[in-house]
C-alpha cells in the first residue's frame, strides 16, 4: 500500500479519499513510514481506516502459475492410481 506525503511535509497519508492526499509534488513509499524521526501518520487517514472508510490503492492480481499449490484441500486433485477402475 503506498504512503504519500507532500515534499515539504512530515505527515504521511494512505487513504486516497483523505482531504490531505497529495496529488502533486509528493514523496511516495510502499512500506509504512517510521514515526520516530519526526514524521507522523495522518490522523484523518487513521480515522477513515478505523471506520472502514479508507480507499486504499490495492492492486489485485490473479496470481502466478506457481501459486497453484496454495489451493484449499478440497480444490486439490487426487491422481488416480494406475489400473484403478471407475464405477
QUILINLIN-V959902 format. One record per backbone hydrogen bond with DSSP energy under -1.0 kcal/mol. CO is the residue of the C=O (numbers start at 1). NH is the residue of the N-H. If there is no record, write none. Layout:
# QUILINLIN-V959902
CO & NH
CO & NH
This chain:
# QUILINLIN-V959902
3 & 29
4 & 13
5 & 27
6 & 9
10 & 40
12 & 42
13 & 4
15 & 18
18 & 21
25 & 7
27 & 5
29 & 3
40 & 12
42 & 46
43 & 47
44 & 48
45 & 49
46 & 50
47 & 51
48 & 53
49 & 52
55 & 16
64 & 67
65 & 68
67 & 70
68 & 71
72 & 75
81 & 84
